[in-house]
Structures are given as C-alpha cells and as structure tokens.
C-alpha cells in the first residue's frame, strides 16, 4: 500500500492544502520524535580505533533523541550529546554490544578441556573528554 502524495492529487486539493502544516489529505501516522528537554552535551575528542585516521559517518535516534546524521573525523573536537557518546563507547544499556568487539580467551572447563569465553570488550570508538 503506497502513501498518497500531494503532488499526485487534483489541482483543487493541491491549492487547498499547499501551505498547510498538516494537510488533511495525507495521513499523519508517522511518529516524529519531539525533544521535551535539551540533552546534556560534552566537549570530546573523537578517536576511531576501528579505522584509525578515518572519518565515521552514522545516524542516531532514540526515544529522546531525534534522528540526526553525524560526521566525526578522527582526532577532532566535537560537542556531542552524552547519549551519543555512550552509544559510541558501547555503554548503551539497551544494546550492550553496540560499537565494540568481544575479546575471546581460552580456559579449561570443569572436565579439564579447553573452552573459549568472552574475557572482555574492545571499543571501536573513544570520546576523550576535553578539559577547559
């Protein structure tokens, strides 16, 4: 099922709804994130451990953070929301495996046989805080 578009309707409908903020001919079922509070920002230096020296292009959104596209270059200073910093450093409570790799090690199990286990995590990205 396709969403009706204003430019494919009759000229009367277009003229009536052209400057309306929410035209009555198009359904408004899509949810838009509206920020009710200003997020806390921190000044950080972005470090790309996955591809050192490369620029990271990504978009981020959540229930409290509207969709935004970010372009972060390795070694430069940025003012970023704390929520985005936690996501980049893998400290996200909703997805604890975001933006970092698992480090595996070997140990002996209860039978004396070797087994692999997750011994830690290596972050792909770091945001080092800048002291003013």
SULGIRA-V499662 format. One record per residue. RES is the residue in three letters. PSI is psi as a letter, one per 30 degrees, with the letter a starting at -180 (none if undefined). OMEGA is omega in degrees with one decimal (* if undefined). D_LAST is the distance of its C-alpha to the last C-alpha in whole Angstrom. Layout:
res:psi:omega:d_last
RES:PSI:OMEGA:D_LAST
RES:PSI:OMEGA:D_LAST
//
This chain:
res:psi:omega:d_last
UNK:k:-178.2:54
UNK:l:179.0:52
UNK:k:179.6:50
UNK:k:-179.4:52
UNK:k:-176.6:50
UNK:e:-176.8:51
UNK:f:178.4:52
UNK:g:-178.7:55
UNK:l:-178.1:56
UNK:l:-176.9:59
UNK:e:178.2:58
UNK:e:179.8:59
UNK:e:179.4:56
UNK:e:-178.9:54
UNK:e:-178.6:54
UNK:e:-172.3:54
UNK:g:-171.0:51
UNK:e:-176.4:49
UNK:g:179.0:47
UNK:k:177.3:46
UNK:e:176.5:43
UNK:j:-179.5:45
UNK:k:-178.2:48
UNK:f:-179.0:51
UNK:f:-179.2:52
UNK:k:179.8:49
UNK:k:179.6:49
UNK:h:-178.9:45
UNK:f:-179.3:45
UNK:k:-178.9:42
UNK:k:178.0:39
UNK:k:179.1:36
UNK:k:177.1:32
UNK:k:-178.5:31
UNK:k:178.8:28
UNK:f:179.6:29
UNK:l:179.3:25
UNK:k:-178.6:22
UNK:l:177.2:20
UNK:k:-179.4:16
UNK:l:174.2:14
UNK:k:176.3:11
UNK:k:-175.8:9
UNK:l:169.8:11
UNK:k:-177.6:12
UNK:k:177.9:16
UNK:k:-179.3:19
UNK:j:179.0:22
UNK:f:-178.6:24
UNK:e:178.2:28
UNK:i:-174.8:28
UNK:k:179.2:25
UNK:f:-177.2:25
UNK:l:176.7:26
UNK:k:178.4:25
UNK:k:175.4:25
UNK:k:177.8:27
UNK:l:173.0:27
UNK:l:-176.8:28
UNK:k:172.1:27
UNK:l:175.9:29
UNK:a:179.9:29
UNK:f:-179.3:31
UNK:f:-176.8:28
UNK:j:-179.5:26
UNK:l:-178.6:28
UNK:k:177.8:29
UNK:k:177.1:26
UNK:k:-179.0:27
UNK:k:172.7:23
UNK:j:-175.9:23
UNK:k:178.5:21
UNK:k:-178.2:21
UNK:k:174.0:20
UNK:g:-179.9:17
UNK:l:-179.6:15
UNK:k:179.1:12
UNK:l:168.0:13
UNK:j:-176.3:13
UNK:k:173.3:15
UNK:k:-178.6:17
UNK:e:179.8:17
UNK:e:178.5:21
UNK:e:178.0:21
UNK:e:178.9:18
UNK:e:177.4:21
UNK:e:-178.7:24
UNK:e:-178.4:22
UNK:g:176.6:22
UNK:g:179.8:25
UNK:g:-177.4:24
UNK:k:-178.8:26
UNK:e:-179.7:29
UNK:e:-179.7:31
UNK:i:-174.6:32
UNK:f:-179.4:31
UNK:g:-179.0:32
UNK:k:171.3:29
UNK:g:169.9:27
UNK:l:-178.3:28
UNK:k:176.6:32
UNK:k:175.3:34
UNK:k:-177.7:35
UNK:k:175.8:38
UNK:l:-178.5:40
UNK:k:176.3:44
UNK:l:177.9:45
UNK:k:179.5:49
UNK:a:-175.5:50
UNK:f:177.7:52
UNK:f:-178.6:55
UNK:g:179.9:54
UNK:k:179.2:53
UNK:k:176.6:50
UNK:l:177.3:47
UNK:k:176.4:44
UNK:l:178.8:41
UNK:j:-177.4:38
UNK:f:-179.9:36
UNK:a:-178.5:32
UNK:k:176.8:30
UNK:j:-178.6:28
UNK:k:174.8:25
UNK:e:-173.8:26
UNK:l:175.9:22
UNK:k:173.7:19
UNK:j:-177.9:15
UNK:k:-177.5:13
UNK:k:-178.7:10
UNK:k:177.3:6
UNK:k:-178.0:4
UNK:none:*:0
//
